[in-house]
Amino acid sequence: MKSLLVARVYLFFKFSFNAIEYPCALVHWYSTSDEPDRSTGLWIVEPETNSQGSRNMSVIHVDSILRGAHLLPRFPSDRPVYREINYTNTLDVYSSFYVNKFVDHHAFEIAY
C-alpha cells in the first residue's frame, strides 16, 4: 500500500507545551498483509497486539493522518453474520479486514 499504515482513531486531543498547541490522536495500529489477497486484489489488515495481547496503541500528530480508510470485514465462512453486528461494533467483532481501494478515485490512486 505504498508504505501507508492503517490505524483506528480512538481519541482526538490537543495539549500545549511552551505555548505551542499540538493536535494529536490516540490510535490502534493495524498490521498489513505482505501482498494483496489473490482473489480480491485488496490488502488485508488485522489489529496489532503486543506480546501480552494488548492493543498496540500510539499517540500521533494529526498532520500524519492522510485520509480515512474504508475497511470491509472478512466474513468467516464457518458462522453466520448476526443482526446485532452494526457499524458501531464491526471493528471490535471481526479480526481482519480488506482495505477497499474502490471506495473512490483518490483511495485507488493514493494507496495502490
C-alpha positions as CSV (number, residue, x, y, z in Angstrom):
1,M,0.0,0.0,0.0
2,K,2.8,2.4,-0.9
3,S,4.2,2.4,2.7
4,L,0.9,3.6,4.2
5,L,-0.2,2.3,7.5
6,V,-3.8,1.7,8.8
7,A,-4.9,2.8,12.3
8,R,-8.1,3.1,14.2
9,V,-8.6,6.5,15.9
10,Y,-9.9,6.3,19.4
11,L,-9.4,9.9,20.5
12,F,-8.5,13.3,19.2
13,F,-7.0,15.7,21.7
14,K,-4.5,18.6,22.0
15,F,-2.0,19.7,24.5
16,S,0.1,22.8,24.9
17,F,3.8,22.9,25.6
18,N,5.9,26.1,25.7
19,A,2.8,28.0,24.4
20,I,2.6,25.7,21.3
21,E,-0.5,23.6,20.8
22,Y,-0.1,20.1,19.5
23,P,-3.2,18.4,17.9
24,C,-2.9,14.6,18.4
25,A,-4.8,11.3,18.1
26,L,-4.7,8.1,20.1
27,V,-4.6,5.3,17.5
28,H,-4.7,1.5,17.5
29,W,-2.4,0.2,14.7
30,Y,-3.3,-2.5,12.2
31,S,-0.8,-4.8,10.6
32,T,-0.9,-5.2,6.8
33,S,-0.5,-8.4,4.7
34,D,2.7,-8.8,2.7
35,E,0.8,-8.7,-0.5
36,P,-2.8,-8.2,-1.7
37,D,-5.3,-11.0,-1.5
38,R,-5.2,-13.1,-4.7
39,S,-8.9,-13.4,-5.2
40,T,-9.9,-9.8,-4.5
41,G,-6.7,-7.8,-5.1
42,L,-7.3,-5.9,-1.8
43,W,-4.8,-5.6,1.1
44,I,-5.8,-7.3,4.3
45,V,-5.2,-5.7,7.7
46,E,-5.6,-7.0,11.2
47,P,-5.5,-5.2,14.6
48,E,-2.0,-5.3,16.1
49,T,-1.3,-6.6,19.6
50,N,1.8,-6.7,21.7
51,S,3.2,-9.9,23.3
52,Q,0.8,-9.6,26.3
53,G,-2.2,-9.5,23.9
54,S,-2.9,-5.8,24.5
55,R,-3.6,-3.4,21.6
56,N,-0.6,-1.8,20.0
57,M,-1.5,1.9,20.5
58,S,0.3,5.2,20.0
59,V,-0.2,8.9,20.1
60,I,0.5,10.6,16.8
61,H,0.3,14.1,15.4
62,V,-2.8,14.8,13.4
63,D,-0.7,16.0,10.5
64,S,0.5,12.5,10.0
65,I,-3.1,11.3,9.1
66,L,-3.5,11.3,5.3
67,R,-7.2,10.2,4.9
68,G,-9.8,7.8,6.1
69,A,-9.7,4.2,5.0
70,H,-12.7,2.1,4.1
71,L,-12.4,-1.3,5.8
72,L,-14.6,-4.2,4.8
73,P,-14.9,-7.1,7.2
74,R,-13.6,-10.5,6.2
75,F,-16.6,-12.6,7.0
76,P,-15.8,-16.1,8.2
77,S,-17.4,-18.9,6.2
78,D,-18.0,-21.1,9.2
79,R,-20.5,-18.9,11.1
80,P,-23.4,-16.6,10.2
81,V,-23.5,-12.8,10.3
82,Y,-25.6,-11.8,13.4
83,R,-28.1,-9.0,13.3
84,E,-26.5,-7.4,16.4
85,I,-23.4,-6.5,14.4
86,N,-23.6,-3.0,13.0
87,Y,-21.4,0.0,12.1
88,T,-20.7,0.7,15.8
89,N,-19.1,-2.6,16.7
90,T,-17.8,-4.1,13.5
91,L,-14.2,-3.2,14.2
92,D,-14.4,-5.0,17.5
93,V,-16.2,-8.1,16.3
94,Y,-14.1,-9.1,13.2
95,S,-10.5,-10.0,13.3
96,S,-9.4,-8.9,9.8
97,F,-10.5,-6.5,7.1
98,Y,-10.0,-5.7,3.5
99,V,-8.8,-2.1,2.6
100,N,-11.3,-1.1,0.0
101,K,-9.4,0.6,-2.8
102,F,-12.6,1.0,-4.9
103,V,-14.3,3.4,-2.4
104,D,-13.3,6.4,-4.5
105,H,-10.8,7.5,-7.1
106,H,-8.4,9.1,-4.6
107,A,-8.2,6.0,-2.5
108,F,-7.3,4.0,-5.6
109,E,-4.6,6.5,-6.7
110,I,-3.1,7.1,-3.3
111,A,-2.8,3.6,-1.9
112,Y,-2.4,1.4,-5.0
